[in-house]
Amino acid sequence: MSDNHIQPKHSNNNTLFLRALCTFSLIITGFWIIIYITRLFGFKLIASSQDFSNAHLFSGFSALPMIGFSLLALTGIILMWKLKKHGFYLYFAAQFLLFNYPLLIFGTEHFDLNELFFSSVFILLFGINLRYMKN
């Protein structure tokens, strides 16, 4: 009798969704890092009548904290790609800071429900995949 039908705990089938989620998150986080870096130097990449989220609030050196928080999220995503559980906690902390920092600095008139929704969904989806990550 063969044990070929038994899959290991960290098989490719189990982590495929996690890898896809990490890939999508890397793309989105990279996009925001580019936006914040261009705002740091005074450029406006997106030519539209309405800016994305709170990116228009941060120009010059006020973009530095957002770049730092985004880099923290990027580090967390890379660690989750490597199946490290503490990557989730870094990502969670970064998302918390990315959402709350503009509220603390500029007030509640810059509350963005869409950002809260999508951040919460990604944190939930990464949290569901915590069982495939190790310490």
PyMOL commands that set and color helices and strands:
alter all, ss='L'
color gray80, all
select helices_A, chain A and resi 12-40+55-57+60-81+86-106+108-110+113-132
alter helices_A, ss='H'
color red, helices_A
deselect
rebuild
show_as cartoon
